[in-house]
Amino acid sequence: MKYFIRYLFIFLFAFPFFHQALMAQNADKKLSKRQTRMQAKFEKLAIHPFVQTSLWTGVIPVKGITENIDANLPYKLLFSVTVGPTDSSSAKTENSGFTEIGRIMNLHVASGVPAKNLDVVVLVHGPSLFSLLTNSNYKKRYKIDNLNLPLIEELQSKGVKFIACGQALNVLNLSMDDLIPNIGLALSAQTMLSYYQLKGYILYNEDKAD
């Protein structure tokens, strides 16, 4: 039992990266027995207090908490996401950067923060831009539906602002017409990173999360 708890802790600590690999393997039907047990355990325990579309936005309740955040503060969260599909195999899974956004929002709500106190901005650059493709454009590129759209639409409906990097769009030969509606456009993600941090937003770099 103690070994299982240890593995579960490791699973949660490295969640953003582990679950991307887990989803990719799941798409290819290659989950190990241990991964299957851990996923089943997570599915059983996880709750979704605010963002509900994806399993992977879930959080596990913890009893006996002695330290908590001030739920009355405004929480200005800035996410930088570059991870995205690189081939038809990785395109079969949800973008782990986007599911992690939902998970962190759920963590705050589970900690008692009212949803109205969350102010969330997502800077999308690099391959993550492909996750913002309309379903028809995604199918044209990867021969599969864009599984990210339900979660993105839910996040947008709950006030999350997505901003595309104009530099990356240019390099990847994409245009705003290729993307779903209600996406902002900036000259660059890098200037938005400095701008929003100067405005007091807390940066979560989803490519280096733990």
Phi and psi in degrees as GROMACS dihedral restraints (atoms count N, CA, C in turn):
[ dihedral_restraints ]
;  ai    aj    ak    al  type     phi  dphi    fc
    3     4     5     6     1   -64.6    20    10
    4     5     6     7     1   -32.1    20    10
    6     7     8     9     1   -70.2    20    10
    7     8     9    10     1   -36.5    20    10
    9    10    11    12     1   -64.9    20    10
   10    11    12    13     1   -41.8    20    10
   12    13    14    15     1   -62.9    20    10
   13    14    15    16     1   -39.4    20    10
   15    16    17    18     1   -62.3    20    10
   16    17    18    19     1   -44.7    20    10
   18    19    20    21     1   -64.2    20    10
   19    20    21    22     1   -37.7    20    10
   21    22    23    24     1   -64.7    20    10
   22    23    24    25     1   -39.0    20    10
   24    25    26    27     1   -62.5    20    10
   25    26    27    28     1   -46.2    20    10
   27    28    29    30     1   -60.4    20    10
   28    29    30    31     1   -41.3    20    10
   30    31    32    33     1   -57.7    20    10
   31    32    33    34     1   -46.4    20    10
   33    34    35    36     1   -72.2    20    10
   34    35    36    37     1   -35.8    20    10
   36    37    38    39     1   -65.9    20    10
   37    38    39    40     1   -41.3    20    10
   39    40    41    42     1  -101.2    20    10
   40    41    42    43     1    29.0    20    10
   42    43    44    45     1   -52.6    20    10
   43    44    45    46     1   -51.9    20    10
   45    46    47    48     1   -57.9    20    10
   46    47    48    49     1   -40.5    20    10
   48    49    50    51     1   -80.8    20    10
   49    50    51    52     1   -39.5    20    10
   51    52    53    54     1   -63.5    20    10
   52    53    54    55     1   -43.2    20    10
   54    55    56    57     1   -74.3    20    10
   55    56    57    58     1   -24.6    20    10
   57    58    59    60     1   -65.0    20    10
   58    59    60    61     1   -44.3    20    10
   60    61    62    63     1   -66.6    20    10
   61    62    63    64     1   -38.4    20    10
   63    64    65    66     1   -62.9    20    10
   64    65    66    67     1   -44.2    20    10
   66    67    68    69     1   -66.6    20    10
   67    68    69    70     1   -39.3    20    10
   69    70    71    72     1   -64.1    20    10
   70    71    72    73     1   -42.5    20    10
   72    73    74    75     1   -67.3    20    10
   73    74    75    76     1   -37.4    20    10
   75    76    77    78     1   -62.1    20    10
   76    77    78    79     1   -38.4    20    10
   78    79    80    81     1   -63.4    20    10
   79    80    81    82     1   -30.6    20    10
   81    82    83    84     1   -98.9    20    10
   82    83    84    85     1     7.5    20    10
   84    85    86    87     1    60.5    20    10
   85    86    87    88     1    41.7    20    10
   87    88    89    90     1  -125.7    20    10
   88    89    90    91     1    29.5    20    10
   90    91    92    93     1   -67.8    20    10
   91    92    93    94     1   136.6    20    10
   93    94    95    96     1   -75.0    20    10
   94    95    96    97     1   166.8    20    10
   96    97    98    99     1   -61.6    20    10
   97    98    99   100     1   -41.2    20    10
   99   100   101   102     1   -65.2    20    10
  100   101   102   103     1   -42.6    20    10
  102   103   104   105     1   -63.8    20    10
  103   104   105   106     1   -38.1    20    10
  105   106   107   108     1   -63.7    20    10
  106   107   108   109     1   -42.5    20    10
  108   109   110   111     1   -64.1    20    10
  109   110   111   112     1   -42.5    20    10
  111   112   113   114     1   -66.8    20    10
  112   113   114   115     1   -39.9    20    10
  114   115   116   117     1   -64.9    20    10
  115   116   117   118     1   -42.8    20    10
  117   118   119   120     1   -62.3    20    10
  118   119   120   121     1   -39.8    20    10
  120   121   122   123     1   -63.6    20    10
  121   122   123   124     1   -43.9    20    10
  123   124   125   126     1   -63.7    20    10
  124   125   126   127     1   -44.2    20    10
  126   127   128   129     1   -59.1    20    10
  127   128   129   130     1   -35.8    20    10
  129   130   131   132     1   -72.9    20    10
  130   131   132   133     1   -38.5    20    10
  132   133   134   135     1   -91.3    20    10
  133   134   135   136     1   -29.0    20    10
  135   136   137   138     1   -67.8    20    10
  136   137   138   139     1   142.0    20    10
  138   139   140   141     1  -119.4    20    10
  139   140   141   142     1   160.1    20    10
  141   142   143   144     1  -131.0    20    10
  142   143   144   145     1    81.3    20    10
  144   145   146   147     1   -71.5    20    10
  145   146   147   148     1   -16.9    20    10
  147   148   149   150     1  -139.2    20    10
  148   149   150   151     1   -62.2    20    10
  150   151   152   153     1   -91.0    20    10
  151   152   153   154     1   121.9    20    10
  153   154   155   156     1  -121.7    20    10
  154   155   156   157     1    -8.5    20    10
  156   157   158   159     1   -63.2    20    10
  157   158   159   160     1   -43.5    20    10
  159   160   161   162     1  -107.3    20    10
  160   161   162   163     1   140.1    20    10
  162   163   164   165     1   -53.1    20    10
  163   164   165   166     1   -40.1    20    10
  165   166   167   168     1   -78.6    20    10
  166   167   168   169     1     2.3    20    10
  168   169   170   171     1   -90.7    20    10
  169   170   171   172     1     2.5    20    10
  171   172   173   174     1   -72.1    20    10
  172   173   174   175     1   156.6    20    10
  174   175   176   177     1  -129.4    20    10
  175   176   177   178     1   152.5    20    10
  177   178   179   180     1   -99.7    20    10
  178   179   180   181     1   122.6    20    10
  180   181   182   183     1   -60.3    20    10
  181   182   183   184     1   146.0    20    10
  183   184   185   186     1  -126.0    20    10
  184   185   186   187     1   128.1    20    10
  186   187   188   189     1   -88.9    20    10
  187   188   189   190     1   151.5    20    10
  189   190   191   192     1    72.7    20    10
  190   191   192   193     1    28.9    20    10
  192   193   194   195     1   -64.2    20    10
  193   194   195   196     1   133.3    20    10
  195   196   197   198     1  -109.5    20    10
  196   197   198   199     1   -15.0    20    10
  198   199   200   201     1  -125.6    20    10
  199   200   201   202     1   132.6    20    10
  201   202   203   204     1  -146.0    20    10
  202   203   204   205     1   167.9    20    10
  204   205   206   207     1   -88.2    20    10
  205   206   207   208     1   166.1    20    10
  207   208   209   210     1   -82.3    20    10
  208   209   210   211     1   108.8    20    10
  210   211   212   213     1   -70.1    20    10
  211   212   213   214     1   -13.2    20    10
  213   214   215   216     1   -86.7    20    10
  214   215   216   217     1   -11.8    20    10
  216   217   218   219     1   -75.7    20    10
  217   218   219   220     1   153.4    20    10
  219   220   221   222     1   -78.9    20    10
  220   221   222   223     1   137.9    20    10
  222   223   224   225     1  -115.0    20    10
  223   224   225   226     1   104.7    20    10
  225   226   227   228     1   -98.8    20    10
  226   227   228   229     1   105.7    20    10
  228   229   230   231     1  -110.9    20    10
  229   230   231   232     1   130.0    20    10
  231   232   233   234     1  -118.7    20    10
  232   233   234   235     1   124.5    20    10
  234   235   236   237     1  -113.9    20    10
  235   236   237   238     1   133.9    20    10
  237   238   239   240     1  -112.1    20    10
  238   239   240   241     1   116.0    20    10
  240   241   242   243     1  -123.9    20    10
  241   242   243   244     1   124.5    20    10
  243   244   245   246     1  -120.8    20    10
  244   245   246   247     1   -19.2    20    10
  246   247   248   249     1   -65.2    20    10
  247   248   249   250     1   138.2    20    10
  249   250   251   252     1  -167.6    20    10
  250   251   252   253     1   179.2    20    10
  252   253   254   255     1   -65.8    20    10
  253   254   255   256     1   136.8    20    10
  255   256   257   258     1  -113.3    20    10
  256   257   258   259     1   -13.9    20    10
  258   259   260   261     1  -159.0    20    10
  259   260   261   262     1   179.6    20    10
  261   262   263   264     1   -65.5    20    10
  262   263   264   265     1   -26.8    20    10
  264   265   266   267     1   -71.0    20    10
  265   266   267   268     1   -49.3    20    10
  267   268   269   270     1   -70.4    20    10
  268   269   270   271     1   -20.4    20    10
  270   271   272   273     1   -72.3    20    10
  271   272   273   274     1   -11.5    20    10
  273   274   275   276     1   -78.4    20    10
  274   275   276   277     1    -8.0    20    10
  276   277   278   279     1  -117.3    20    10
  277   278   279   280     1   161.8    20    10
  279   280   281   282     1   -68.3    20    10
  280   281   282   283     1   150.1    20    10
  282   283   284   285     1   -70.5    20    10
  283   284   285   286     1   119.6    20    10
  285   286   287   288     1   -66.3    20    10
  286   287   288   289     1   -27.0    20    10
  288   289   290   291     1   -64.9    20    10
  289   290   291   292     1   -38.9    20    10
  291   292   293   294     1   -75.5    20    10
  292   293   294   295     1   -39.7    20    10
  294   295   296   297     1   -65.6    20    10
  295   296   297   298     1   -32.2    20    10
  297   298   299   300     1   -67.6    20    10
  298   299   300   301     1   -33.0    20    10
  300   301   302   303     1   -59.8    20    10
  301   302   303   304     1   -48.0    20    10
  303   304   305   306     1   -62.0    20    10
  304   305   306   307     1   -38.0    20    10
  306   307   308   309     1   -65.6    20    10
  307   308   309   310     1   -42.1    20    10
  309   310   311   312     1   -68.4    20    10
  310   311   312   313     1   -36.6    20    10
  312   313   314   315     1   -62.4    20    10
  313   314   315   316     1   -43.6    20    10
  315   316   317   318     1   -64.0    20    10
  316   317   318   319     1   -36.4    20    10
  318   319   320   321     1   -61.1    20    10
  319   320   321   322     1   -41.8    20    10
  321   322   323   324     1   -66.0    20    10
  322   323   324   325     1   -44.6    20    10
  324   325   326   327     1   -65.3    20    10
  325   326   327   328     1   -40.7    20    10
  327   328   329   330     1   -63.5    20    10
  328   329   330   331     1   -23.3    20    10
  330   331   332   333     1   -86.1    20    10
  331   332   333   334     1     1.4    20    10
  333   334   335   336     1   104.4    20    10
  334   335   336   337     1    -0.9    20    10
  336   337   338   339     1   -74.4    20    10
  337   338   339   340     1   125.3    20    10
  339   340   341   342     1   -63.5    20    10
  340   341   342   343     1   143.5    20    10
  342   343   344   345     1   -56.3    20    10
  343   344   345   346     1   -32.1    20    10
  345   346   347   348     1   -67.1    20    10
  346   347   348   349     1   -16.3    20    10
  348   349   350   351     1   -87.5    20    10
  349   350   351   352     1    -2.3    20    10
  351   352   353   354     1   -93.9    20    10
  352   353   354   355     1   128.2    20    10
  354   355   356   357     1  -126.3    20    10
  355   356   357   358     1   106.3    20    10
  357   358   359   360     1  -119.2    20    10
  358   359   360   361     1   128.8    20    10
  360   361   362   363     1  -124.5    20    10
  361   362   363   364     1   135.9    20    10
  363   364   365   366     1  -121.1    20    10
  364   365   366   367     1   120.4    20    10
  366   367   368   369     1   -95.6    20    10
  367   368   369   370     1   120.3    20    10
  369   370   371   372     1  -110.9    20    10
  370   371   372   373     1   118.9    20    10
  372   373   374   375     1  -147.5    20    10
  373   374   375   376     1   168.6    20    10
  375   376   377   378     1    66.1    20    10
  376   377   378   379     1  -154.7    20    10
  378   379   380   381     1   -59.2    20    10
  379   380   381   382     1   -18.2    20    10
  381   382   383   384     1   -63.5    20    10
  382   383   384   385     1   -20.2    20    10
  384   385   386   387     1   -61.0    20    10
  385   386   387   388     1   -30.1    20    10
  387   388   389   390     1   -65.4    20    10
  388   389   390   391     1   -24.8    20    10
  390   391   392   393     1   -72.2    20    10
  391   392   393   394     1   -14.8    20    10
  393   394   395   396     1   -93.5    20    10
  394   395   396   397     1     2.0    20    10
  396   397   398   399     1   -62.5    20    10
  397   398   399   400     1   146.0    20    10
  399   400   401   402     1   -59.9    20    10
  400   401   402   403     1   159.9    20    10
  402   403   404   405     1   -59.8    20    10
  403   404   405   406     1   -39.8    20    10
  405   406   407   408     1   -65.5    20    10
  406   407   408   409     1   -40.4    20    10
  408   409   410   411     1   -70.4    20    10
  409   410   411   412     1   -35.1    20    10
  411   412   413   414     1   -65.6    20    10
  412   413   414   415     1   -44.5    20    10
  414   415   416   417     1   -65.0    20    10
  415   416   417   418     1   -35.4    20    10
  417   418   419   420     1   -64.6    20    10
  418   419   420   421     1   -37.2    20    10
  420   421   422   423     1   -83.4    20    10
  421   422   423   424     1   -41.9    20    10
  423   424   425   426     1  -116.0    20    10
  424   425   426   427     1    -4.0    20    10
  426   427   428   429     1    63.6    20    10
  427   428   429   430     1    32.7    20    10
  429   430   431   432     1  -155.4    20    10
  430   431   432   433     1   154.7    20    10
  432   433   434   435     1   -66.4    20    10
  433   434   435   436     1   152.2    20    10
  435   436   437   438     1   -82.0    20    10
  436   437   438   439     1   102.2    20    10
  438   439   440   441     1   -70.9    20    10
  439   440   441   442     1    -9.6    20    10
  441   442   443   444     1   -81.0    20    10
  442   443   444   445     1   -19.0    20    10
  444   445   446   447     1   -62.2    20    10
  445   446   447   448     1   -44.0    20    10
  447   448   449   450     1   -58.1    20    10
  448   449   450   451     1   -41.9    20    10
  450   451   452   453     1   -68.6    20    10
  451   452   453   454     1   -44.6    20    10
  453   454   455   456     1   -59.8    20    10
  454   455   456   457     1   -43.8    20    10
  456   457   458   459     1   -64.1    20    10
  457   458   459   460     1   -37.9    20    10
  459   460   461   462     1   -66.0    20    10
  460   461   462   463     1   -44.7    20    10
  462   463   464   465     1   -60.0    20    10
  463   464   465   466     1   -43.9    20    10
  465   466   467   468     1   -61.4    20    10
  466   467   468   469     1   -40.8    20    10
  468   469   470   471     1   -65.8    20    10
  469   470   471   472     1   -19.7    20    10
  471   472   473   474     1  -104.2    20    10
  472   473   474   475     1    20.3    20    10
  474   475   476   477     1    94.0    20    10
  475   476   477   478     1     2.4    20    10
  477   478   479   480     1   -73.5    20    10
  478   479   480   481     1   132.2    20    10
  480   481   482   483     1  -102.0    20    10
  481   482   483   484     1   121.5    20    10
  483   484   485   486     1  -101.2    20    10
  484   485   486   487     1   132.5    20    10
  486   487   488   489     1  -126.6    20    10
  487   488   489   490     1   124.9    20    10
  489   490   491   492     1   -89.7    20    10
  490   491   492   493     1   144.0    20    10
  492   493   494   495     1   -82.9    20    10
  493   494   495   496     1   119.3    20    10
  495   496   497   498     1   -65.0    20    10
  496   497   498   499     1   -32.7    20    10
  498   499   500   501     1   -64.5    20    10
  499   500   501   502     1   -46.0    20    10
  501   502   503   504     1   -67.0    20    10
  502   503   504   505     1   -39.3    20    10
  504   505   506   507     1   -56.1    20    10
  505   506   507   508     1   -44.7    20    10
  507   508   509   510     1   -63.1    20    10
  508   509   510   511     1   -47.4    20    10
  510   511   512   513     1   -64.4    20    10
  511   512   513   514     1   -36.2    20    10
  513   514   515   516     1   -87.6    20    10
  514   515   516   517     1     4.8    20    10
  516   517   518   519     1    58.9    20    10
  517   518   519   520     1    40.5    20    10
  519   520   521   522     1  -111.7    20    10
  520   521   522   523     1   159.6    20    10
  522   523   524   525     1  -130.1    20    10
  523   524   525   526     1   166.9    20    10
  525   526   527   528     1   -63.4    20    10
  526   527   528   529     1   -26.5    20    10
  528   529   530   531     1   -66.2    20    10
  529   530   531   532     1   -21.4    20    10
  531   532   533   534     1   -78.0    20    10
  532   533   534   535     1   -18.4    20    10
  534   535   536   537     1   -97.5    20    10
  535   536   537   538     1   164.0    20    10
  537   538   539   540     1   -66.8    20    10
  538   539   540   541     1   162.3    20    10
  540   541   542   543     1   -67.2    20    10
  541   542   543   544     1   166.0    20    10
  543   544   545   546     1    65.2    20    10
  544   545   546   547     1    33.8    20    10
  546   547   548   549     1  -106.6    20    10
  547   548   549   550     1   129.0    20    10
  549   550   551   552     1   -76.2    20    10
  550   551   552   553     1   160.9    20    10
  552   553   554   555     1  -127.7    20    10
  553   554   555   556     1   127.7    20    10
  555   556   557   558     1  -119.4    20    10
  556   557   558   559     1   157.1    20    10
  558   559   560   561     1   -55.8    20    10
  559   560   561   562     1   -43.7    20    10
  561   562   563   564     1  -155.3    20    10
  562   563   564   565     1   154.0    20    10
  564   565   566   567     1   -69.5    20    10
  565   566   567   568     1   -32.4    20    10
  567   568   569   570     1   -64.1    20    10
  568   569   570   571     1   -40.7    20    10
  570   571   572   573     1   -69.8    20    10
  571   572   573   574     1   -34.1    20    10
  573   574   575   576     1   -67.7    20    10
  574   575   576   577     1   -33.6    20    10
  576   577   578   579     1   -60.7    20    10
  577   578   579   580     1   -47.2    20    10
  579   580   581   582     1   -68.9    20    10
  580   581   582   583     1   -40.9    20    10
  582   583   584   585     1   -61.0    20    10
  583   584   585   586     1   -51.5    20    10
  585   586   587   588     1   -71.0    20    10
  586   587   588   589     1   -31.6    20    10
  588   589   590   591     1   -68.9    20    10
  589   590   591   592     1   -34.8    20    10
  591   592   593   594     1   -66.5    20    10
  592   593   594   595     1   -24.3    20    10
  594   595   596   597     1   -85.3    20    10
  595   596   597   598     1     1.8    20    10
  597   598   599   600     1    97.1    20    10
  598   599   600   601     1    12.0    20    10
  600   601   602   603     1   -78.6    20    10
  601   602   603   604     1   145.1    20    10
  603   604   605   606     1   -91.8    20    10
  604   605   606   607     1   125.3    20    10
  606   607   608   609     1   -85.1    20    10
  607   608   609   610     1   127.9    20    10
  609   610   611   612     1  -112.5    20    10
  610   611   612   613     1   114.2    20    10
  612   613   614   615     1   -93.6    20    10
  613   614   615   616     1   104.2    20    10
  615   616   617   618     1   -71.9    20    10
  616   617   618   619     1    -6.6    20    10
  618   619   620   621     1   -90.9    20    10
  619   620   621   622     1    -6.7    20    10
  621   622   623   624     1  -132.2    20    10
  622   623   624   625     1    20.0    20    10
  624   625   626   627     1   -71.2    20    10
  625   626   627   628     1   155.8    20    10
